[in-house]
Amino acid sequence: MAKRPVEITVISDVHLGTVGCHALELVQYLNSIEPKQLILNGDIVDIWNFRKRYWPESHMLVIRTLLTMMSNGTDVHYLTGNHDEVMRKVSNLQLGPFFMKDSMVLELNGEKVWVFHGDVFDITMKHSKWIAKIGGRGYDLLIHLNRFVNHILEKMGKGKISLSKRIKDSVKKAVKFIDDFEMTAIELAIEQGYDYVICGHIHQPKIRGYENEQGSVIYMNSGDWVENLTALEFDGEEWSMFAYKNEAFTRSETSGIIPAKHPENGQKIEAM
């Protein structure tokens, strides 16, 4: 099966090493594309919540897939996040096609694209990191509870729900956290003269334009591979959002994990 060519792909918040990570789905997606550049925009490995007893084969398969992509000519840029902040000790490391950075700027068709994880805008990271870490572990427990609840709901013939997403969304809406995060990134990007700004961190996939008296910018968030299973793609002319669809992929015992069809294996999310 031919892979779909992509100039740039951005993914974030994979959280390898936690039960919420959809590693198999990510491998299916990565095996369906052939990007020139792959940007891993933070929290790829969840070092905060890492446990030796939990590292399934599917998580190792993600690592092997990334190594294969590099050997096949893809440049991989790993931008550090808060859950993998220990890697900031080796920022600016380069090993062949692998680049470790805290942020990066792309020049695309005469426009400047600023890419970083975004935890620097989260006040809990600056002043109450221990609270954020406790929250991270609680989130993992919540996912276990969610799986149990969904198992019961399936037995009752009802649809699945996402407790973690509902709780997180309700809390963040109450304190306007997401809007504050986005506006901080947007306003700073405009002040710095960037045409696009790409973040992760808040697990909210989005493409939106914004304009004020100082200028304009396109804000984008790549989402995550815990709840939304999304990625940003640049085809050489424009950006779009890829949303994983389970029915768009299949598994073959002889070929490994392969896409069932392309390029329709993604759902385009329009700019908001």
C-alpha positions as a Markdown table, in Angstrom:
| # | Residue | x | y | z |
|---|---|---|---|---|
| 1 | Met | 0.0 | 0.0 | 0.0 |
| 2 | Ala | 1.5 | 3.3 | -1.0 |
| 3 | Lys | 2.0 | 5.9 | 1.8 |
| 4 | Arg | 0.4 | 9.3 | 1.6 |
| 5 | Pro | 3.1 | 12.0 | 1.1 |
| 6 | Val | 3.1 | 14.8 | 3.6 |
| 7 | Glu | 5.5 | 17.7 | 3.9 |
| 8 | Ile | 5.2 | 18.2 | 7.7 |
| 9 | Thr | 3.3 | 16.3 | 10.4 |
| 10 | Val | 2.9 | 17.6 | 13.9 |
| 11 | Ile | 1.7 | 15.3 | 16.8 |
| 12 | Ser | 1.8 | 15.9 | 20.5 |
| 13 | Asp | 0.7 | 14.6 | 23.9 |
| 14 | Val | 1.1 | 10.9 | 23.1 |
| 15 | His | 1.9 | 10.0 | 26.7 |
| 16 | Leu | 3.7 | 6.8 | 26.0 |
| 17 | Gly | 4.0 | 4.8 | 29.2 |
| 18 | Thr | 0.4 | 5.5 | 30.4 |
| 19 | Val | -2.7 | 3.4 | 30.1 |
| 20 | Gly | -4.5 | 6.2 | 28.2 |
| 21 | Cys | -2.1 | 6.2 | 25.3 |
| 22 | His | -3.5 | 5.0 | 22.0 |
| 23 | Ala | -0.2 | 3.7 | 20.7 |
| 24 | Leu | -1.6 | 1.2 | 18.2 |
| 25 | Glu | -3.7 | 3.8 | 16.5 |
| 26 | Leu | -0.7 | 6.1 | 16.3 |
| 27 | Val | 1.4 | 3.4 | 14.7 |
| 28 | Gln | -1.4 | 2.8 | 12.2 |
| 29 | Tyr | -1.4 | 6.5 | 11.3 |
| 30 | Leu | 2.4 | 6.9 | 11.1 |
| 31 | Asn | 2.6 | 3.9 | 8.8 |
| 32 | Ser | 0.0 | 5.5 | 6.5 |
| 33 | Ile | 2.1 | 8.7 | 5.8 |
| 34 | Glu | 5.5 | 9.6 | 4.5 |
| 35 | Pro | 6.4 | 13.0 | 5.9 |
| 36 | Lys | 9.5 | 14.9 | 5.1 |
| 37 | Gln | 9.5 | 16.3 | 8.7 |
| 38 | Leu | 7.8 | 14.9 | 11.8 |
| 39 | Ile | 7.5 | 17.3 | 14.7 |
| 40 | Leu | 6.8 | 15.6 | 18.1 |
| 41 | Asn | 5.5 | 18.6 | 20.0 |
| 42 | Gly | 5.9 | 17.5 | 23.6 |
| 43 | Asp | 4.7 | 14.9 | 26.1 |
| 44 | Ile | 5.5 | 12.1 | 23.8 |
| 45 | Val | 6.9 | 9.9 | 26.6 |
| 46 | Asp | 5.1 | 10.5 | 29.9 |
| 47 | Ile | 8.1 | 10.5 | 32.2 |
| 48 | Trp | 6.1 | 11.9 | 35.1 |
| 49 | Asn | 3.9 | 8.8 | 35.3 |
| 50 | Phe | 6.3 | 6.3 | 33.8 |
| 51 | Arg | 6.4 | 2.9 | 35.5 |
| 52 | Lys | 8.7 | 0.0 | 34.7 |
| 53 | Arg | 5.8 | -2.4 | 35.0 |
| 54 | Tyr | 3.8 | -0.7 | 32.3 |
| 55 | Trp | 5.4 | -0.5 | 28.9 |
| 56 | Pro | 3.4 | -2.7 | 26.5 |
| 57 | Glu | 4.7 | -3.8 | 23.1 |
| 58 | Ser | 2.5 | -1.3 | 21.3 |
| 59 | His | 4.4 | 1.5 | 23.0 |
| 60 | Met | 7.7 | 0.1 | 21.9 |
| 61 | Leu | 6.3 | -0.3 | 18.4 |
| 62 | Val | 5.8 | 3.5 | 18.3 |
| 63 | Ile | 9.5 | 4.0 | 19.1 |
| 64 | Arg | 10.5 | 1.4 | 16.4 |
| 65 | Thr | 8.2 | 3.1 | 13.9 |
| 66 | Leu | 9.8 | 6.5 | 14.5 |
| 67 | Leu | 13.3 | 4.9 | 14.1 |
| 68 | Thr | 12.1 | 3.4 | 10.8 |
| 69 | Met | 10.8 | 6.7 | 9.6 |
| 70 | Met | 14.1 | 8.3 | 10.3 |
| 71 | Ser | 16.0 | 5.6 | 8.5 |
| 72 | Asn | 13.7 | 6.2 | 5.5 |
| 73 | Gly | 14.5 | 9.9 | 5.3 |
| 74 | Thr | 12.1 | 11.7 | 7.7 |
| 75 | Asp | 13.6 | 14.4 | 9.9 |
| 76 | Val | 12.2 | 14.0 | 13.4 |
| 77 | His | 12.1 | 17.1 | 15.7 |
| 78 | Tyr | 11.4 | 16.3 | 19.3 |
| 79 | Leu | 10.2 | 19.4 | 21.2 |
| 80 | Thr | 10.1 | 19.0 | 24.9 |
| 81 | Gly | 6.9 | 19.3 | 27.1 |
| 82 | Asn | 6.2 | 19.3 | 30.8 |
| 83 | His | 5.7 | 15.5 | 31.1 |
| 84 | Asp | 9.1 | 14.9 | 29.4 |
| 85 | Glu | 10.8 | 18.1 | 30.7 |
| 86 | Val | 13.8 | 16.1 | 31.9 |
| 87 | Met | 14.8 | 16.0 | 28.2 |
| 88 | Arg | 15.3 | 19.8 | 28.3 |
| 89 | Lys | 18.7 | 19.0 | 29.9 |
| 90 | Val | 19.8 | 17.9 | 26.4 |
| 91 | Ser | 18.0 | 20.5 | 24.3 |
| 92 | Asn | 19.8 | 21.3 | 21.0 |
| 93 | Leu | 21.0 | 17.7 | 20.7 |
| 94 | Gln | 21.2 | 16.4 | 17.2 |
| 95 | Leu | 21.8 | 12.8 | 16.2 |
| 96 | Gly | 21.6 | 12.4 | 12.4 |
| 97 | Pro | 17.9 | 13.1 | 11.4 |
| 98 | Phe | 16.9 | 13.4 | 15.1 |
| 99 | Phe | 16.7 | 16.9 | 16.6 |
| 100 | Met | 15.9 | 17.7 | 20.3 |
| 101 | Lys | 14.7 | 21.2 | 20.9 |
| 102 | Asp | 12.4 | 23.2 | 23.2 |
| 103 | Ser | 10.8 | 25.1 | 20.3 |
| 104 | Met | 11.4 | 25.8 | 16.6 |
| 105 | Val | 10.5 | 28.2 | 13.9 |
| 106 | Leu | 9.7 | 27.1 | 10.3 |
| 107 | Glu | 9.9 | 29.2 | 7.2 |
| 108 | Leu | 7.1 | 28.0 | 4.9 |
| 109 | Asn | 6.3 | 29.9 | 1.7 |
| 110 | Gly | 7.6 | 33.1 | 3.1 |
| 111 | Glu | 5.6 | 32.7 | 6.3 |
| 112 | Lys | 7.0 | 32.1 | 9.8 |
| 113 | Val | 5.6 | 29.2 | 11.9 |
| 114 | Trp | 6.4 | 29.1 | 15.6 |
| 115 | Val | 6.1 | 25.7 | 17.2 |
| 116 | Phe | 6.3 | 24.8 | 20.9 |
| 117 | His | 4.5 | 22.6 | 23.5 |
| 118 | Gly | 2.9 | 25.4 | 25.5 |
| 119 | Asp | 3.3 | 24.4 | 29.1 |
| 120 | Val | 5.1 | 27.7 | 29.7 |
| 121 | Phe | 1.7 | 29.3 | 29.6 |
| 122 | Asp | 0.2 | 27.1 | 32.3 |
| 123 | Ile | 0.5 | 28.7 | 35.7 |
| 124 | Thr | 0.4 | 25.4 | 37.5 |
| 125 | Met | 3.7 | 24.4 | 35.8 |
| 126 | Lys | 5.4 | 27.6 | 37.0 |
| 127 | His | 4.1 | 27.8 | 40.6 |
| 128 | Ser | 2.4 | 24.5 | 41.6 |
| 129 | Lys | 4.2 | 21.8 | 39.7 |
| 130 | Trp | 3.6 | 19.2 | 42.4 |
| 131 | Ile | -0.2 | 19.8 | 42.0 |
| 132 | Ala | 0.1 | 19.2 | 38.3 |
| 133 | Lys | 2.0 | 16.0 | 38.9 |
| 134 | Ile | -0.6 | 14.7 | 41.3 |
| 135 | Gly | -3.2 | 15.6 | 38.7 |
| 136 | Gly | -1.3 | 13.6 | 36.1 |
| 137 | Arg | -1.4 | 10.4 | 38.2 |
| 138 | Gly | -5.1 | 11.0 | 39.0 |
| 139 | Tyr | -5.8 | 11.4 | 35.3 |
| 140 | Asp | -4.3 | 7.9 | 34.8 |
| 141 | Leu | -6.6 | 6.5 | 37.5 |
| 142 | Leu | -9.5 | 8.2 | 36.0 |
| 143 | Ile | -8.8 | 6.4 | 32.7 |
| 144 | His | -8.9 | 3.1 | 34.5 |
| 145 | Leu | -12.3 | 4.0 | 36.0 |
| 146 | Asn | -13.5 | 5.2 | 32.6 |
| 147 | Arg | -12.7 | 1.8 | 31.1 |
| 148 | Phe | -14.6 | 0.0 | 33.8 |
| 149 | Val | -17.6 | 2.3 | 33.4 |
| 150 | Asn | -17.6 | 1.8 | 29.6 |
| 151 | His | -17.5 | -2.0 | 30.1 |
| 152 | Ile | -20.6 | -1.8 | 32.2 |
| 153 | Leu | -22.3 | 0.6 | 29.7 |
| 154 | Glu | -21.5 | -1.8 | 26.9 |
| 155 | Lys | -23.1 | -4.7 | 28.8 |
| 156 | Met | -26.2 | -2.5 | 29.2 |
| 157 | Gly | -26.3 | -1.7 | 25.5 |
| 158 | Lys | -25.4 | 1.9 | 26.0 |
| 159 | Gly | -22.7 | 4.0 | 24.3 |
| 160 | Lys | -19.3 | 4.8 | 25.7 |
| 161 | Ile | -18.5 | 8.0 | 27.5 |
| 162 | Ser | -15.2 | 9.8 | 28.3 |
| 163 | Leu | -15.2 | 10.8 | 32.0 |
| 164 | Ser | -11.7 | 12.3 | 31.8 |
| 165 | Lys | -12.7 | 14.5 | 28.8 |
| 166 | Arg | -16.0 | 15.6 | 30.4 |
| 167 | Ile | -14.3 | 16.4 | 33.8 |
| 168 | Lys | -11.4 | 18.2 | 32.2 |
| 169 | Asp | -13.5 | 20.2 | 29.8 |
| 170 | Ser | -15.9 | 21.3 | 32.5 |
| 171 | Val | -13.2 | 22.4 | 34.9 |
| 172 | Lys | -11.2 | 24.2 | 32.2 |
| 173 | Lys | -14.3 | 25.9 | 30.9 |
| 174 | Ala | -15.1 | 27.1 | 34.4 |
| 175 | Val | -11.7 | 28.8 | 34.8 |
| 176 | Lys | -11.5 | 29.8 | 31.1 |
| 177 | Phe | -8.2 | 28.0 | 31.0 |
| 178 | Ile | -8.3 | 26.9 | 27.4 |
| 179 | Asp | -9.3 | 30.4 | 26.1 |
| 180 | Asp | -6.6 | 32.1 | 28.2 |
| 181 | Phe | -4.0 | 29.6 | 26.9 |
| 182 | Glu | -5.0 | 30.2 | 23.3 |
| 183 | Met | -5.1 | 33.9 | 23.6 |
| 184 | Thr | -1.7 | 34.1 | 25.3 |
| 185 | Ala | -0.2 | 32.1 | 22.5 |
| 186 | Ile | -2.0 | 34.1 | 19.9 |
| 187 | Glu | -1.1 | 37.6 | 21.3 |
| 188 | Leu | 2.5 | 36.6 | 21.9 |
| 189 | Ala | 2.8 | 35.2 | 18.3 |
| 190 | Ile | 1.4 | 38.4 | 16.9 |
| 191 | Glu | 3.8 | 40.6 | 19.0 |
| 192 | Gln | 6.7 | 38.5 | 17.7 |
| 193 | Gly | 5.6 | 38.7 | 14.1 |
| 194 | Tyr | 4.8 | 35.1 | 13.5 |
| 195 | Asp | 2.2 | 34.1 | 10.9 |
| 196 | Tyr | 1.3 | 30.8 | 12.6 |
| 197 | Val | 1.7 | 29.4 | 16.1 |
| 198 | Ile | 1.4 | 25.7 | 16.9 |
| 199 | Cys | 1.0 | 24.3 | 20.4 |
| 200 | Gly | 0.0 | 21.1 | 22.2 |
| 201 | His | -0.4 | 20.6 | 25.9 |
| 202 | Ile | -4.1 | 21.3 | 26.4 |
| 203 | His | -5.4 | 18.3 | 24.3 |
| 204 | Gln | -7.7 | 20.5 | 22.3 |
| 205 | Pro | -7.3 | 20.2 | 18.5 |
| 206 | Lys | -8.0 | 23.4 | 16.8 |
| 207 | Ile | -7.3 | 25.6 | 13.8 |
| 208 | Arg | -8.4 | 29.2 | 14.2 |
| 209 | Gly | -7.5 | 32.6 | 12.9 |
| 210 | Tyr | -7.3 | 35.8 | 15.0 |
| 211 | Glu | -6.7 | 39.4 | 14.2 |
| 212 | Asn | -6.3 | 42.5 | 16.4 |
| 213 | Glu | -4.9 | 46.0 | 15.9 |
| 214 | Gln | -1.3 | 44.7 | 16.0 |
| 215 | Gly | -1.7 | 42.0 | 13.3 |
| 216 | Ser | -3.1 | 38.5 | 12.7 |
| 217 | Val | -2.1 | 34.9 | 13.2 |
| 218 | Ile | -3.3 | 31.4 | 12.7 |
| 219 | Tyr | -3.4 | 29.4 | 15.9 |
| 220 | Met | -3.2 | 25.6 | 15.7 |
| 221 | Asn | -3.2 | 22.9 | 18.3 |
| 222 | Ser | -2.4 | 19.3 | 17.3 |
| 223 | Gly | -4.5 | 17.8 | 20.0 |
| 224 | Asp | -3.4 | 14.5 | 21.5 |
| 225 | Trp | -3.3 | 10.7 | 21.2 |
| 226 | Val | -5.2 | 10.0 | 24.5 |
| 227 | Glu | -8.6 | 11.3 | 23.7 |
| 228 | Asn | -8.8 | 13.0 | 20.3 |
| 229 | Leu | -6.3 | 11.1 | 18.3 |
| 230 | Thr | -5.4 | 14.0 | 16.0 |
| 231 | Ala | -2.4 | 15.5 | 14.1 |
| 232 | Leu | -1.7 | 18.6 | 12.0 |
| 233 | Glu | -0.5 | 18.1 | 8.5 |
| 234 | Phe | 1.1 | 20.5 | 6.0 |
| 235 | Asp | 0.9 | 19.5 | 2.3 |
| 236 | Gly | 3.2 | 22.2 | 1.0 |
| 237 | Glu | 0.5 | 24.8 | 0.6 |
| 238 | Glu | -1.9 | 24.7 | 3.6 |
| 239 | Trp | -2.4 | 23.1 | 7.0 |
| 240 | Ser | -5.2 | 20.7 | 7.9 |
| 241 | Met | -6.2 | 18.6 | 10.9 |
| 242 | Phe | -6.2 | 14.8 | 10.7 |
| 243 | Ala | -8.5 | 13.0 | 13.0 |
| 244 | Tyr | -8.1 | 9.2 | 13.4 |
| 245 | Lys | -11.0 | 7.0 | 12.3 |
| 246 | Asn | -10.8 | 3.5 | 13.6 |
| 247 | Glu | -12.7 | 2.1 | 10.6 |
| 248 | Ala | -10.2 | 3.6 | 8.2 |
| 249 | Phe | -7.4 | 1.2 | 9.2 |
| 250 | Thr | -7.0 | -2.6 | 9.2 |
| 251 | Arg | -4.5 | -5.1 | 10.5 |
| 252 | Ser | -2.7 | -7.7 | 8.5 |
| 253 | Glu | -0.9 | -10.6 | 10.2 |
| 254 | Thr | 1.6 | -10.8 | 7.3 |
| 255 | Ser | 2.1 | -7.1 | 6.6 |
| 256 | Gly | 1.8 | -5.7 | 10.1 |
| 257 | Ile | -0.2 | -2.5 | 10.6 |
| 258 | Ile | -1.3 | -0.9 | 7.3 |
| 259 | Pro | -3.8 | 1.7 | 6.2 |
| 260 | Ala | -6.9 | 0.4 | 4.6 |
| 261 | Lys | -7.4 | 3.4 | 2.4 |
| 262 | His | -6.0 | 6.8 | 1.7 |
| 263 | Pro | -6.1 | 9.8 | 1.5 |
| 264 | Glu | -9.7 | 9.5 | 2.9 |
| 265 | Asn | -8.4 | 7.8 | 6.1 |
| 266 | Gly | -8.6 | 11.1 | 7.9 |
| 267 | Gln | -11.4 | 13.5 | 8.8 |
| 268 | Lys | -10.6 | 17.1 | 8.0 |
| 269 | Ile | -11.5 | 19.5 | 10.7 |
| 270 | Glu | -12.3 | 22.9 | 9.3 |
| 271 | Ala | -10.7 | 26.0 | 10.8 |
| 272 | Met | -12.7 | 27.5 | 13.7 |
